Amino acid sequence: MKIKKTKKTPTFRYGIEITKPFSKEMYEHNDAIALDMKRNILSEIHLSYSQAKGDIAANGGSDAGEKRLRKIGQTIEGYGYGDGYELDDIKDGAINTLANMENWSLHQEYGYLCHEGIVPHIKMKMLGFDKAEDSCWDCYWEEENPNDEFVSPALEEHHEAITKYYKK
């Protein structure tokens, strides 16, 4: 008895066909999403660093900025910074690691930072990394907003602090 194989119906997301291995379009989409993620994380690194140094006054004072900077560094680099590390070391290490992060790793770590309220949700997700359930912490995208009105609390605080800093 021969089993007849049926052709799978192609799956599309954001107008891009999901394929294995990834298509050129999927890589280009993921690279664009990664760039947005890296911008958000980099902005938060600089904001946290400035808050930790006392250059920007924000909720929780400089201690909150240092804790957030350490959390970002640990999340991105995979190891923590003890008491002997200077803020410059943490900031530089996180920035250098972020510059070279692979998309699959960025997908996971951005989700965690989003879950922690450190970085904002983004409009679209990376393609090809769908093994996590929608209720999982790595769901960092915001699909329920067709009118571009979603602003996360982290982004609002971020905007407020930067506005205050540049008005000095």
C-alpha positions as CSV (number, residue, x, y, z in Angstrom):
1,M,0.0,0.0,0.0
2,K,1.4,3.4,-1.0
3,I,0.7,6.4,1.1
4,K,0.0,9.5,-1.0
5,K,1.7,12.6,0.3
6,T,-0.4,15.8,0.3
7,K,1.1,19.1,-0.5
8,K,1.2,21.5,2.5
9,T,-0.6,24.8,2.1
10,P,2.0,27.5,2.3
11,T,1.9,29.8,5.4
12,F,2.3,33.5,5.0
13,R,3.0,36.2,7.6
14,Y,3.4,39.9,6.8
15,G,3.1,38.9,3.1
16,I,6.2,36.6,3.3
17,E,6.0,32.9,2.8
18,I,7.4,30.9,5.7
19,T,9.9,28.4,4.4
20,K,12.4,26.0,5.8
21,P,15.2,26.7,5.1
22,F,14.6,30.4,5.5
23,S,14.1,32.4,2.3
24,K,15.9,35.6,1.4
25,E,12.8,37.5,2.2
26,M,12.6,36.0,5.7
27,Y,16.2,36.8,6.4
28,E,15.7,40.4,5.2
29,H,12.6,40.8,7.3
30,N,14.3,39.3,10.4
31,D,17.3,41.6,9.9
32,A,15.0,44.7,9.8
33,I,13.2,43.5,13.0
34,A,16.6,42.9,14.6
35,L,17.7,46.4,13.7
36,D,14.7,47.8,15.5
37,M,15.3,45.6,18.5
38,K,19.0,46.6,18.7
39,R,18.0,50.3,18.5
40,N,15.6,49.9,21.4
41,I,18.1,48.0,23.5
42,L,20.9,50.4,22.7
43,S,18.7,53.3,23.7
44,E,17.8,51.6,26.9
45,I,21.5,50.9,27.7
46,H,22.4,54.6,27.3
47,L,19.4,55.7,29.2
48,S,20.1,53.3,32.1
49,Y,23.8,54.3,32.1
50,S,22.9,58.0,32.2
51,Q,20.4,57.4,35.0
52,A,23.0,55.3,36.9
53,K,25.6,58.1,36.6
54,G,23.1,60.7,37.8
55,D,22.9,62.6,34.5
56,I,19.2,61.9,34.2
57,A,16.8,62.0,37.1
58,A,14.2,59.2,36.9
59,N,12.0,57.0,39.1
60,G,14.1,55.0,41.4
61,G,17.2,57.2,41.1
62,S,20.6,56.1,40.1
63,D,20.2,52.7,41.8
64,A,17.3,51.8,39.5
65,G,19.4,52.8,36.5
66,E,22.4,50.7,37.6
67,K,20.1,47.7,38.3
68,R,18.5,48.0,34.9
69,L,21.9,48.4,33.2
70,R,23.2,45.3,35.0
71,K,20.0,43.3,34.0
72,I,20.4,44.3,30.3
73,G,24.1,43.4,30.4
74,Q,23.4,40.0,32.0
75,T,20.6,39.2,29.6
76,I,22.5,40.1,26.5
77,E,25.9,38.6,27.5
78,G,24.7,35.6,29.5
79,Y,26.7,36.4,32.7
80,G,26.4,38.9,35.5
81,Y,28.6,41.7,36.6
82,G,29.7,41.7,40.2
83,D,30.4,44.7,42.4
84,G,33.9,45.2,41.1
85,Y,32.8,46.2,37.6
86,E,32.5,49.8,36.6
87,L,29.3,51.1,34.9
88,D,31.5,51.8,31.8
89,D,32.5,48.2,31.6
90,I,28.9,47.0,31.8
91,K,27.8,49.5,29.2
92,D,30.6,48.8,26.8
93,G,30.3,45.0,27.2
94,A,26.6,45.1,26.5
95,I,27.0,47.3,23.5
96,N,29.8,45.2,22.0
97,T,27.8,42.0,22.5
98,L,24.6,43.5,21.1
99,A,26.4,44.6,17.9
100,N,27.3,40.9,17.1
101,M,24.2,39.1,18.4
102,E,22.6,36.5,16.1
103,N,18.9,37.0,15.3
104,W,17.8,33.8,17.1
105,S,19.5,35.0,20.3
106,L,18.2,38.5,19.9
107,H,14.7,37.1,19.4
108,Q,14.8,35.3,22.8
109,E,16.6,38.0,24.8
110,Y,14.4,40.9,23.5
111,G,11.4,38.9,24.6
112,Y,12.7,38.6,28.1
113,L,13.6,42.3,28.3
114,C,10.2,43.2,26.9
115,H,8.6,40.9,29.5
116,E,10.6,42.7,32.2
117,G,9.3,46.1,31.0
118,I,12.7,47.3,29.9
119,V,12.1,47.6,26.2
120,P,8.9,48.3,24.3
121,H,6.8,45.9,22.3
122,I,7.4,46.1,18.5
123,K,4.9,45.8,15.7
124,M,6.1,42.6,14.0
125,K,7.9,39.5,15.1
126,M,10.8,37.7,13.5
127,L,9.8,34.9,11.2
128,G,10.8,31.2,11.6
129,F,11.0,31.3,15.5
130,D,7.5,30.1,16.2
131,K,8.0,27.3,18.7
132,A,7.1,29.4,21.7
133,E,3.4,29.7,22.7
134,D,1.8,33.1,22.4
135,S,1.6,33.4,26.2
136,C,5.3,32.8,26.6
137,W,7.7,35.6,27.7
138,D,9.3,35.8,24.2
139,C,6.2,37.3,22.6
140,Y,7.5,40.8,22.2
141,W,5.4,41.9,19.2
142,E,2.2,43.8,19.3
143,E,-0.2,42.5,16.7
144,E,-3.4,43.9,18.1
145,N,-2.8,47.4,17.0
146,P,-3.6,48.2,13.4
147,N,-3.7,52.0,14.1
148,D,-0.1,52.3,15.5
149,E,-1.4,53.6,18.8
150,F,0.3,51.1,21.1
151,V,3.0,52.6,23.3
152,S,4.4,50.5,26.1
153,P,5.0,51.9,29.6
154,A,8.8,51.4,29.1
155,L,8.7,53.5,25.9
156,E,6.7,56.2,27.6
157,E,9.1,56.5,30.5
158,H,12.0,56.3,28.0
159,H,10.6,59.2,26.0
160,E,9.9,61.3,29.2
161,A,13.5,60.8,30.5
162,I,15.1,61.7,27.1
163,T,12.9,64.7,26.7
164,K,13.9,66.0,30.2
165,Y,17.6,65.3,29.5
166,Y,17.6,67.3,26.2
167,K,15.6,70.2,27.8
168,K,18.5,70.9,30.2
